[in-house]
């Protein structure tokens, strides 16, 4: 099975290489990190010293791993804690964590994976959320490395695809030592795709335990410390959503004069296109990177094209829309603005965060619109009713506080694997 999988993976890699080379033709980013993808670790990591390896694909998973890094370093001071990512944006965020090193994960080819395992010498491989890489898991297991999935989730949308692969997946999942899942629905789906039932347990959602974003002093100064008017933040937007956000801005401004929009695309490399879209709609647009420490003055839309500032910005918002939810992308993390006590609006597509969205919505702590045309009226209603905004934000903050504790349970479970 592993030979056939490797051949198929290698073929897919060859066929997709021209696309990735073309995509990175300007920055050369793909070529620069290709050595690491082939298993060539940075010299500072290729030391054979004992480690714990956390793999977090992109920004969302890295933010989940943030608290885990601190907790594992405190619990196992004799081991390095290193983090791998797949995306460049995830890698950039991971560089800000107190790790012992950050690198791009190897392609799922046996020899590349073996090379990394030899250099890192991990005693534990931690896969954040649902990262099922057969060769990585198999080679780690063969080497005697304990393997754990943490904050595991299987959305209703992805579950049928995994279920169809159960005959193949069950062999891979048998080599995972622990499946620490966000909730019982995710745990049951893991069992149904072949995870050994005795190794599956519910430990809660680590996103509730994510550390705060830190003070927003510099960003607050850039945004004018709340003046000259209300601030709407549209965070983690995807292609196809910015048009709806820009239309909604016009509708909301008809009800609330002086409304400003901070628009943060999920992928900062899209910032130029997003800025151009807002300019075509007649708005005065500024990109965050152009301001430095200078205040944003005299503009309508600020496009956030920097890394690591969105979570800080949420605390400065009057109202928040979280993207990935007006288009069928499954939604993005609503807990950061919720923890900041903001009134949050999302679209209909929250499959990746369904349990969180359901809990917030049932408690009156989240507004979910049915389609893009409803966004503007929903934002306008919240902007014109401070009591409604305050009530939503207070309830959201309470739910976040109530659900904390997954980090402690997760670390205890991981410590049990190393006992």
Beta strands, then each sheet from edge to edge (+ up, - down):
strand 1: 51-55
strand 2: 80-85
strand 3: 102-104
strand 4: 122-128
strand 5: 146-152
strand 6: 178-181
strand 7: 200-202
strand 8: 231-237
strand 9: 260-265
strand 10: 285-287
strand 11: 301-303
strand 12: 319-322
strand 13: 344-346
strand 14: 367-368
sheet 1: 3+ 2+ 1+ 4+ 5+ 6+ 7+
sheet 2: 10+ 11+ 9+ 8+ 12+ 13+ 14+
end
